[in-house]
């Protein structure tokens, strides 16, 4: 059986937010997240990542997709 938890939080300044989906089953745990934020210098960024762990929470896979950019 798969257990899934969805969690969202903001940083202390309210300038960033993260959305995390954590799924766990007999084969292991997968965390998939999307993050939107602003650096201290004011640069806005977005990031997605995926972490795959075995059933003992040892990291077995890490993925950070390349961002696609559109020019205007």
C-alpha positions as CSV (number, residue, x, y, z in Angstrom):
1,X,0.0,0.0,0.0
2,X,1.2,3.5,-0.8
3,X,1.1,6.3,1.7
4,X,1.2,9.8,0.2
5,X,1.5,13.1,2.1
6,X,1.3,16.6,0.5
7,X,2.9,19.4,2.4
8,X,3.3,23.1,1.6
9,X,5.1,25.8,3.5
10,X,6.4,29.4,3.1
11,X,9.6,30.9,4.2
12,X,9.7,33.4,7.1
13,X,9.5,36.4,4.8
14,X,6.6,35.1,2.8
15,X,8.6,35.5,-0.4
16,X,8.9,31.8,-1.2
17,X,6.8,28.6,-1.1
18,X,7.5,24.9,-1.5
19,X,5.1,22.2,-2.5
20,X,6.2,18.6,-1.5
21,X,4.7,15.3,-2.3
22,X,6.1,12.4,-0.2
23,X,5.1,8.9,-1.2
24,X,6.1,5.7,0.6
25,X,5.5,2.1,-0.2
26,X,7.3,-1.3,0.3
27,X,9.9,-0.4,-2.3
28,X,10.9,2.9,-0.8
29,X,10.2,6.6,-0.5
30,X,10.0,9.3,-3.2
31,X,10.0,13.0,-2.5
32,X,9.0,15.3,-5.4
33,X,9.0,19.1,-4.9
34,X,8.5,22.4,-6.6
35,X,10.0,25.5,-5.0
36,X,9.4,29.2,-5.8
37,X,11.4,31.8,-4.1
38,X,13.5,35.0,-4.1
39,X,17.1,35.4,-3.2
40,X,18.4,38.0,-0.8
41,X,19.4,40.1,-3.8
42,X,15.8,40.0,-5.2
43,X,16.4,37.4,-7.9
44,X,13.2,35.3,-8.4
45,X,13.8,31.5,-9.0
46,X,11.9,28.3,-9.5
47,X,13.3,24.8,-8.8
48,X,11.9,21.2,-9.1
49,X,13.6,18.2,-7.6
50,X,13.0,14.5,-7.0
51,X,14.7,12.3,-4.4
52,X,14.3,8.5,-4.4
53,X,15.2,6.5,-1.3
54,X,15.1,2.9,-0.4
55,X,13.0,1.6,2.5
56,X,15.7,2.5,5.0
57,X,15.7,6.2,3.8
58,X,19.1,5.9,2.0
59,X,19.2,8.1,-1.1
60,X,19.3,6.1,-4.3
61,X,18.3,8.7,-6.9
62,X,18.4,12.5,-7.1
63,X,17.0,14.5,-10.0
64,X,17.0,18.2,-10.7
65,X,15.5,18.8,-14.2
66,X,17.2,21.5,-16.3
67,X,15.2,24.7,-16.4
68,X,13.7,25.7,-19.7
69,X,14.0,29.3,-20.5
70,X,11.9,31.4,-22.8
71,X,13.2,34.7,-24.2
72,X,11.0,37.7,-24.7
